[in-house]
């Protein structure tokens, strides 16, 4: 079990750094990657908070990955607890950055 706890311990700072990277290019109005571009498009079109849209899009992508894995392989491959933690937490951390750093 110590290996599993260490993996979770590495996942949380990874989510923090990932969220900060996404926050910086959203604030800089740079051309995003496809997933963040979808989040930005939905956020600006429907006037929803980017951070909440990010959580919804990430969780939807994880659900699609799990369903595709079950459908084509018969069991879940490539989606673990860390993936779910990142999908749920990154958007909320981005929202925190927007509150703390209103550049």
Residue pairs with C-beta under 8 A, 6 or more apart in sequence:
7 82
8 81
8 82
8 85
11 82
11 85
11 86
12 85
12 89
14 86
15 85
15 86
15 89
15 90
15 93
16 93
18 86
18 90
19 89
19 90
19 91
19 93
19 94
19 97
20 93
20 97
22 36
22 54
22 90
22 94
23 94
23 97
23 98
23 101
25 32
25 36
26 32
26 36
26 40
26 50
26 94
27 101
27 103
31 37
32 39
32 40
35 57
35 58
35 61
36 54
38 57
39 50
39 53
39 54
39 57
40 50
42 48
42 53
42 57
43 49
43 50
43 53
49 95
50 91
50 94
50 95
50 98
51 91
51 92
51 94
51 95
51 98
52 91
52 95
53 91
54 90
54 91
54 94
55 87
55 88
55 90
55 91
55 92
56 91
58 86
58 87
58 88
58 90
58 91
59 87
59 88
61 87
62 79
62 83
62 84
62 87
65 78
65 79
65 83
66 76
66 79
69 75
69 76
69 77
69 78
69 79
70 76
